[in-house]
Amino acid sequence: MSYTPELVAELEILALFNLDNTQEGLKVHHTATPQAIAAAKRLHDKELITQVDGGYLTSGGLQAAQHARALLTVLGVTEAA
């Protein structure tokens, strides 16, 4: 298994969600990079977010975002990076 650019883009979108407030959504604007727009659509297709352009995390999306955040923490990635 390898980390493809598409997978990394999906992980980056998941990492943008505020896990301290699940009522706070995310909007991927049409001016975002094509990679981010496509990643949001794939996350929606996987039923991890509620809208094609972001929205809110589903229960599965919340779990995925928590795992993504944990991985970033283990790897020592800071939020400012």
Secondary structure per residue as TSV (DSSP state, phi and psi in degrees):
chain	resnum	aa	ss	phi	psi
A	1	M	-	360.0	138.1
A	2	S	-	-131.5	159.4
A	3	Y	-	-89.4	106.4
A	4	T	-	-81.8	161.1
A	5	P	H	-58.0	-33.8
A	6	E	H	-65.9	-42.9
A	7	L	H	-65.2	-42.4
A	8	V	H	-62.3	-40.5
A	9	A	H	-62.9	-39.0
A	10	E	H	-65.5	-43.3
A	11	L	H	-62.5	-37.5
A	12	E	H	-64.3	-40.1
A	13	I	H	-64.8	-46.6
A	14	L	H	-58.8	-37.1
A	15	A	H	-69.9	-15.9
A	16	L	H	-78.2	-19.9
A	17	F	S	-70.7	141.6
A	18	N	-	-82.1	106.7
A	19	L	T	-77.9	-10.9
A	20	D	T	-82.6	-13.9
A	21	N	-	-143.8	95.4
A	22	T	T	-72.0	-7.9
A	23	Q	T	-85.7	-2.8
A	24	E	-	-96.7	119.3
A	25	G	-	-94.5	-167.4
A	26	L	E	-142.1	141.5
A	27	K	E	-122.8	121.0
A	28	V	-	-96.7	104.0
A	29	H	-	-71.9	160.5
A	30	H	T	-65.8	-14.6
A	31	T	T	-89.8	-1.8
A	32	A	S	-67.7	168.9
A	33	T	-	-63.5	150.4
A	34	P	H	-56.3	-33.2
A	35	Q	H	-65.7	-41.3
A	36	A	H	-68.5	-41.2
A	37	I	H	-62.6	-44.8
A	38	A	H	-66.8	-37.9
A	39	A	H	-64.1	-41.6
A	40	A	H	-62.6	-41.0
A	41	K	H	-63.2	-42.3
A	42	R	H	-64.0	-40.3
A	43	L	H	-63.7	-37.1
A	44	H	H	-66.7	-44.0
A	45	D	H	-60.5	-30.3
A	46	K	T	-86.2	3.3
A	47	E	T	61.1	37.3
A	48	L	S	-100.0	-21.8
A	49	I	E	-131.2	158.3
A	50	T	E	-83.7	-21.5
A	51	Q	E	-129.0	154.6
A	52	V	T	-60.9	-30.9
A	53	D	T	-106.5	24.9
A	54	G	E	125.2	-104.8
A	55	G	E	80.8	-134.1
A	56	Y	E	-119.0	161.2
A	57	L	E	-74.8	138.3
A	58	T	-	-78.9	177.1
A	59	S	H	-61.9	-40.4
A	60	G	H	-67.0	-36.7
A	61	G	H	-65.8	-38.8
A	62	L	H	-61.2	-44.2
A	63	Q	H	-63.3	-43.3
A	64	A	H	-63.4	-42.8
A	65	A	H	-65.2	-37.7
A	66	Q	H	-64.1	-40.9
A	67	H	H	-66.8	-41.0
A	68	A	H	-61.4	-44.0
A	69	R	H	-63.6	-40.5
A	70	A	H	-63.1	-41.8
A	71	L	H	-62.7	-44.6
A	72	L	H	-61.1	-38.8
A	73	T	H	-65.0	-46.0
A	74	V	H	-60.4	-37.4
A	75	L	T	-80.5	-5.0
A	76	G	T	80.8	22.1
A	77	V	-	-82.0	130.1
A	78	T	-	-91.9	159.6
A	79	E	T	-63.1	-29.5
A	80	A	T	-75.0	-12.4
A	81	A	-	-73.4	360.0
